[in-house]
Amino acid sequence: MSQPGAGSLRYEVSTVEIKTKNENGKKIIIIMSDVLYVPQLRENLLSTMTLMKKGYKIVQQSDMVVVMEERRGRGK
């Protein structure tokens, strides 16, 4: 797909696997769907608003950003 007005910029909507560690240091894989993939970008971009809409909590701590799954209580 090409976005109108974006020249030769090409993108696709995909599902990706993010390899990271949890708070205990255990390696985990997070699977995210409906991700906009742009192969021409040198860096990966992550929309915090999209993560929040998907139920994640974003916390900025000094030099890092922590992404957590929202824990929903019973009966809510």
C-alpha positions in Angstrom: 0.0 0.0 0.0 1.1 3.6 -0.5 -0.2 6.5 1.4 -1.4 9.4 -0.9 1.1 12.3 -0.9 3.8 10.2 0.8 5.9 9.6 -2.4 7.3 6.2 -2.5 6.6 5.5 1.2 5.1 2.0 1.5 3.5 0.4 4.5 1.4 -2.6 5.5 -0.7 -3.5 8.5 0.7 -6.6 10.2 1.1 -8.6 13.4 4.5 -8.3 15.1 6.3 -10.1 18.0 8.2 -7.9 20.5 10.8 -9.8 22.4 11.5 -8.2 25.8 11.8 -9.1 29.5 9.3 -8.8 32.3 9.8 -7.2 35.7 11.5 -10.4 37.0 14.0 -10.5 34.1 12.3 -13.4 32.3 12.3 -13.2 28.5 8.8 -12.9 27.1 7.2 -12.3 23.7 4.4 -9.8 23.2 2.3 -10.2 20.1 0.6 -7.1 18.8 -1.8 -7.0 15.9 -2.9 -4.2 13.6 0.6 -2.7 13.6 1.6 -0.3 10.9 4.9 -1.6 9.4 7.0 0.8 7.3 10.1 -1.0 6.0 11.8 2.3 5.0 12.0 3.6 8.5 15.4 3.2 10.3 13.7 3.2 13.7 10.6 1.5 15.0 7.8 3.8 16.2 5.4 2.9 18.9 2.1 4.8 19.6 1.5 5.1 23.3 -2.1 6.2 22.6 -2.7 3.0 20.6 -1.2 0.9 23.3 -3.4 2.6 25.9 -6.5 1.9 23.7 -5.5 -1.8 23.6 -5.4 -2.0 27.4 -1.8 -1.2 28.3 -0.6 1.3 30.9 2.3 3.6 30.1 4.6 4.9 32.8 7.6 7.1 32.2 10.5 6.6 34.7 13.6 8.8 34.3 15.3 7.5 31.2 12.8 4.8 30.2 9.2 4.1 29.4 7.5 1.1 31.0 4.6 -0.6 29.2 2.4 -2.7 31.5 -0.7 -4.7 31.0 -3.7 -3.2 32.8 -4.8 -5.5 35.6 -8.6 -5.6 35.7 -10.2 -6.4 39.0 -13.0 -9.0 39.3 -16.5 -7.7 38.9 -15.5 -4.6 36.9 
